[in-house]
Amino acid sequence: MAAARFRPAPRALLWMALLMAAQACSGAAIRFEDFSSVGGLNLVGDASVSSKALLLTRARRDRSGAVWLREKQPVGAGFETTFQFQLTRQGGLGHGADGFAFVIQNAGPSALGGRGSAGGFAVEDPAYDKKQTAIPWSVAVFFDTYRNGDEHDPSGNYISFCTYGRPAEMLWPATRLAFTPRLRIRLKDRQVHTARILFQPPVLSVFIDGSPAPALRAVVDLSIVVDSQGSAWLGFTASTGGGYENHAILSWSFASADVSSSISVVSSVITFPTSACLPDRNLCTPERAVVEPNKHGYHVILPGNLQWGVNIPNRSERTVLITNAHGIVCWGPKPRGSDACSGPAGTRAFPAPGFLAADAPPGALIMRTRHEHTWFSVNGPPTFESNEGFYEFDLEVK
C-alpha cells in the first residue's frame, strides 16, 4: 500500500496558495476596544449603542437584534475572536432570557432571526409565532440563558453550536451540533465575562474567562457558511421573550491569523449535495460513495466512514494518478481535536501505527491495487463507522 500521488489541478493550487497566505497573516484584523464608534458595523432590529457598549437587545419583552461587520471576513482557513459580554437587568420568565450568539453566516449583513428561544438567529417556537424568519447558511455559538419547553434543551446556562442550512431546512429548535450542559460560570450573573472562540479547521472551540481548557469543542462544517473565497459575515445576535435582559457586548477583536491546523488541504468548494449527508454527523458525510466516469477517467466522492469504500477496474494494474483532491475527514472517537482531522495529504504526524497504512500519514488518501482493481480509502484506524466528512477527487489511469 502506498499514499496516493497528487498532481493538483490549477484551481487546487490556487486554493492552497490562498490558504497558506491566510495562515501566514498575523495580527488582529479588527479590534473594538469599545463601541464609542461603530464604523464598519451594521446594527439590525433592536440593536443599539449605550455607554460605549453594543446592546444587542435591551431588557424588554419580545425583542431581537443583531450587529454585523459590513464586510465579509476570511474564516474558512481558521480564525480567532475574543469579546467581552455582560448580561444585566434580568426580569420576567426565568429571571432573564433568552441569550445571545456569535454567528458566522452567508445570508447578508442585514440578517435577523426570531425572538425568544430563537436567539436572534433561529426560527421562533411555532407555538408562539408561525413566522419562519431565521438566518439560513449560518453557524452560531449560542450562549443560552433560559431553558425552554423543548425537551432537548439541557439547561438555562449553557453554550451550544447550532446550524442552519437551506431556508427550507429551518426548523425549531435549531440543530445543535454540540453543547455543554453545565458551565463553571453563570452567564447572567451580571458580571463581565470574556469569551474566546478559536477555529482550527474543522474544530471549533470556546474558552471562557481565560481558562486554558475549552468550555466546548467540536468538529464543525463551515462549508455551508463560507463563499468560494472562504469568507462570511460575522457578528452577534440576541433575543428576549417572556423573559428579558440586556445583552451587551463591551469589546471585540477578530483575526484570521496564525491559527495553526493539521489540515493540509482545505476547500470550501464542496460539490456534493448536502441534502444527501448522513444526519448524525457534524461534517457532511455522504450516504454512499460516488464513482462517475469522465473524459479523463473518474470523478470520485469517498465518504470518510467507508474503509476501502471505492474501487475502479485496473486489469493491467497501471499507474493511477489523483488530481484535484479536496475535503476534510475526521476519524476516531468523539470529541475530536484538530490532530484527528485532515485533508487528503494527511496530518503532519507520521507514521501511524495501527492505521491501514503505517507508512502514510494519518488521514491521508491511500490506494492499493489488487485483483485487477485499485481501491481507495482514508488512512484511519480499523474502526471507521464514526468517521466524518469526505474526500472528493479525480482519477486518471495511465
N, C-alpha and C positions, 0 to 999 in steps of 0.2 A: 504494500500500500504506500502511496505517496501523496503528498499535498498537491493539490491541483496547480497547474501552471497558468499564470494570469497574463493576459495581454489586454490591458484596459482600453476600451474604446475612447475616442477623443472626449466624449461627454463625461465619461467616468473620470478621466484625467483632469478635466476642468473642475469637476466637483471636489476631487481630492485636493486640488490646489486651493479652492475656496475654503475647504475645511482646515487645511494647515495654516492658511492666512488668518482665519478666525481664531484658531487656537494660539497663534503667536502674538495676538494682541495682548496688551496689558493695560491696567488702569481702569478706573470706573468710567464708563461711557456716559452715565447720567448720575447726578447727585443733587438731591434737595436736602439741605441742612434743616430747612423748614419750608413753609409754603407761603411766605410773605409775597413771593411771586409765583405765579402758576403758568409762566410762559412754557409753551410746548405741551400743555396738558389740555384735555377736553373734559369738562365736567358735564355729566349727564344726569337727568332725573332730579333727585333731591340732593345731590352732592353740592357742597358749598365750601367756603373757606371761613374759618373763625379763629381768631387769635393765632394766626400763622399755622394752623393745622387744617388738614383736609377732613371735613366732616362728610363721610360717605352717606350717612343719614343722621338726622337729629333724633332726639328721644321723643318721637311721636309715633302714633299707630299707623300701620299700613303704608310704609314708605319703602322706596328702593332707590338706590343711587349708584353711580359708577364714575370712575375717573380713569382716563386712558392717556397714554402717551400718543400724541397725534401721529407720530411716525413709527412705522414698524421697526422692530429691533431683531438682530440676529440671535436666535435661541437654539436652533437645531444642533449646532456643534457643541453646545454646553453654555451655561451661564451661572451667575451668582447674583442674588439680590438680597438686600438687607433693609429692613424697615422697622420703625418703632410704632407701636399702636397702643391705644388706651380706650377702654370701654367704660363709659360713665353714665350717670343719671338713669339707672335701671328702674323700670316700673312695669306694671301690667302683668300678664301671664309669665310665670316662671321667674319673676323678679328680673326681667331683662331678656331680650331676644332681638334678632334671631342669629346674628353673626355676620362675619364678613369673609371675603375671599380675595386671594391673589389669583388673577385669571390671565391665561395665555389664550388668545383667540384669533380667528381669521375671518370674523364677521364684519369688523369695521370699528372705527373709533367713536361711534355713537351707539354702540350696542348696549342693551339693558335688558335684564331678565325680570322675574317676578318678585313679588313681596313675600313677607312671611318666611316660610320654610324654604323658599326658593333661593334665598341668599343673594338676590340681585343678579344671579346668572342663570338660574334654572327655571323650570316651569312651576307655577304655583300648584298647591294641592287642589285638584279639581273639585273637591268637596266644598271649597270656598270660592273658587274662581274658575270658570270654564275657559278663560283665555289661555292660549298656548304660546305665550310670549317667553322666549328664552334666548340664550346666546348659543347658536349652533357652532360646530367646529371649535370647541373650546375644551380646555383642561383647567380645572380650578383647584386651588389649595384652600379648602374651606375650614375656617375657624368657627365651629358651631357652638352656640351658647344656649340652645333650647332643645329639649327632647320633644319631638313631635309624635303624633299618633302612629306614624309609620313603625310597624313592629320591628323593623331592622335598624331603627335609629338607636345607636348604642347608649347615648347619654346626652346631657346638656352641657358637656365640657370636653370637646374632643376636636381633633383635626382629621380631615379626610381628603383624599384625592378623588375628584369627581370629573366626569367627562360627558360631553355631548358630541354626537357626530352630525349626520344629516338632519335637516329640520324635521323630517317625518319621524325620526327616532327619538324626539324629545318627549320624554315621559316623566311623571313624578313618582317617586323621587329620582333625582339624577343618579346615574350609575356610579357606585363607589368602587374605585379600583383598590383602595386600601384605606384603613382608618386605624386610629389608636383610641380605644375606648376610655383610657384614663390618661390624664396629664398631671405632672407634678405641680403645675401652676393652675390657678383658677383664672380663666380668660377674662371674666367680668369682675375681677376684684378691684377695679378702678385704678390699678397701678399701671405704670408704664412698662411695657414688655418689648423685647426685641426678638424679631424672627429673622432667621437667615435661611434662604432657600437655595439649594445647590442642585444643578442638573449636570450630571456626568453621564452622557448618553449610554444606556437609556434609563439610568437610575436617578430618581428624584428624591431628595432628602430635605427634611425640615428640622432646623435646630432652634431651640428656644432659650433666650437669656444666656447665651454664651456657653451652653452645655456642649461638651465635645461629642456626646452621643446623640444621634438624631432622635427626635421625638417620633418621627415617622419616616420610613424609607421604603420605596417600592419601585419596580420597573414600570415605566410609563411610556406609552407610544405617542410621540408628538407628530406623527406623520399626518394626522387629520387636521393639525393645527397650523403647521408652517406652510409657507408657499414654496415655490420651486427654488428659491434662494435660501431657504431655511429660516425665514423671518416671520414674525407675527406681531400683533398688537398686544401690549402689556398694560395691566392696570389693576384696579381694585373695584369690587362691588360689595354692597351690603344691603340688608333689608330688615324691616320690622313688621310685626303683625299685631296680634293681640297683646304681645309683649314688646317692649321697645327699649332702646338705649342709644346714646351717642356712640357711633362707630368712627373713631378718629385715627388718622394716620399722621404721625408727627414728623417723620423724616423718611427718606427713601433713597437708596442707591442701587444702581444696576450696572453689571459689567458682563459682557460676553468675552471674558478674558481669562487666559491661562487656566482653564478648567481642564485639568488632565483627565484622560479617559483611556481605557484599554481598547476602545473601539478604533479599529484601524481604517475602516471604510464606512462612512455613514452617508446615507442618501435619503432625501425627502421625496424623491421621485419614485413613488410606490405605484405600480400599475395594477396590482392585484385588487379586485373589488372588495372593500372592507365588509360588505354585507355578507360575504361568504366566509367570515372568520369564525373560529370556534368561540362560543360565548363565555368561556370561563378563563380567558387569558387576558392579561394586561396588554401584551403585544399581539398585534394581528397575527393569528396562526391559522393558515388556510385549512379547510376541512379535508383537503386532499392535495396530492401532488399534481402538477400540470406539466405535460411534455407536448409541445406543439412544433411540428416541422416548420422550418422557414427556408429561405433560399440558400442560407449558408450552412444549415444543419438543424439545430433545435433551439427553441426558447423554453426555459425550464423555471418552474416555481417549486422549490423544495421546502416543505414545512419543517420547522426545526424539531418537531416531535416524532419524526419518522426516521428510524435507523435504516440506512441504505435504502431510502424511500423512493429513489428514482434510478432507472436504468435505461440505456439506449442500446440498440443492437450494434455489435462491433465484431463481425465474424472474423476479420483478418487481424484483430487486435491492433488496430492502427492507433496513432497518437491522437489524443483528444485535447483540444485547446478550449479553455474557458475564457470568455470575454464579457465585459460589461456587467461584472458581478457586483451586486449591492444588497443591502438589507442588514438586519440585526437579528441575532439569535441569542437567547439566554438559556442556560442549562443548569441542571442540578436542583436541589430542593429550594423552596422559598423560605425566608426572603433572600433575595439575591443582591449582591453588590456589583459594581461595575467590573470586577475581576471575573465574574461569571457570565459575562455577555461579550459579544464581539461581532465584528463584520466578517466577511468571507476569508480574510487573511489570518484570522485568529488573534489571540491576545499576545502580549509580549512574553507571557510565561511559557517556558519551554525547557524540557519536554513535558509530556503529560502522561505519567504512569497511570494505568488503569483505563485510559481512554481508548477509542477504537484504533487510533494510530499514535503510538507512543513517540514516534519521530516527527510528529507535526504539532503545531501549536494548538492549545485548547480552542475550540470553536471554529477552527479552520474548515473550509470546504475541501473535502478529500474525495478521492476516487480510487477505484480498483477495477481491474479488468479480469473477468473470469467467465469461462463457459460461453464465449462469444458475445458477451455483454459487458459494458462499462457501467459501473454503479457509482452513485454519489451519495454522500452523507455529510452531516455536520460531525466534526470530531468531538464527541462527547463521551461521558461515562456510559456504562451499559444501559442504565435506566433512562429512557427517552420520553416517557409518557408525559412528564410535567414540563418538558421544554416549551419555550415560547418563541414566536417570531418565524421568519422565513428568509431564505436567500433566493434571489432571482438572478438568472444569468443566461447567457447564450453559449451554445456548444458548436464546435466545428471539428469534424473528423477528418484528419489529414490522410 
